[in-house]
Amino acid sequence: MTTLDELERTAIEACAAGGAYLCDAYRAEDTDVDASAHDVKSSADTGAERRILEVIRAEFPDHPIIAEESGRHEGSGEYTWLVDPLDGTNNFESGLPSFATAVTVLEGADSGSSTSDSEPVLGVVYVPLLDDLYVATRGGDVRHNGQPVCADSDANPETATAVSVIGHDVKRRPEQAAVSASINRALEDRCKRRLESWSPTVHWGLLARGRLDGIVCYRPDAEEQLLGELFAAESGLLAASGGGDRAGRDGRDSEVRGEWFVAAGNRAVFDALREVVDETVER
């Protein structure tokens, strides 16, 4: 039987392999780019993914993999790997240093089943330019460069920096885009700064360390959200979710996925972010 320690070692090695390639490609500035109105694809995505998959397959050849660029790779193993080889492609190609490689390991993801019905047991994020490594384990903790971290924040809403995250489909749908815009305005009214850098796995690491104060996710992409909710639960963030097909719950249980998700490092900021959702999404 595969142990969590074995999964963790392989996930770290895989993210490091992808991250080392991204560092070289970022500095060389010689990638091929395909830009559209709503997305950016880079040869750096596929280059990093190839290196990550090589590491995973070498250790767990029977495990299913869902990779952002190459899709689903079937298998019969007990765990499924979600691979985001370059979270923050637009940043990468714009010369902004906020990007990461990320791997999430799921339990209970049968072949062909939805990832949103599975539970993450491990999440690894590597920010290569900073050499920052984040590891979250279910029922364990979140570690930054090997040291356990806690999401405590002493900010009040007026001094807080809060993150807004949307899924890729939101900007393509006018009604959802309007809701997203109203969330942004409400956050800017309540908080000192609203951060939107299109590299949410980097944000989740900073939230787990207490460097950022809160987050509002609206229709987030399942792959990044699974990792994020594991980071939230294991770092002690207050969290709530709701909407969609599944009801939300308040408190420290962040395992339910729905239309929206909020998390914060203290009660005052959490309550302010819940008000944002109540006024914009749940109205």
Number of C-alpha atoms within 10 A of each C-alpha: 4 10 7 14 11 11 20 21 11 20 26 22 15 28 31 25 22 30 28 18 16 25 17 14 17 18 9 9 11 12 13 11 15 9 11 8 7 10 10 15 17 17 15 25 24 18 18 24 26 18 19 28 20 14 20 21 15 10 13 16 15 17 17 23 24 18 21 17 16 12 11 16 14 15 16 12 16 15 23 27 25 25 28 26 30 31 24 24 24 21 17 23 19 10 12 13 16 22 29 30 32 32 28 27 25 25 16 15 21 19 15 8 10 11 20 18 14 18 20 28 21 27 30 25 29 30 26 23 16 12 13 15 21 28 25 29 21 16 11 13 20 30 22 19 13 11 10 16 21 19 26 20 22 14 18 18 24 14 14 20 21 26 25 21 24 20 16 13 13 19 16 12 10 10 10 17 15 14 16 22 13 17 23 20 14 19 26 16 14 20 21 14 16 20 17 14 17 19 21 26 30 23 25 27 30 18 29 33 22 22 16 23 29 35 27 27 23 24 22 22 16 15 19 22 22 27 27 26 27 26 31 29 25 23 26 22 30 24 29 26 28 20 16 12 9 12 12 20 15 15 13 15 19 26 22 20 25 21 18 21 26 27 33 32 28 22 18 14 28 25 16 20 27 20 16 22 25 12 13 17 18 13 6
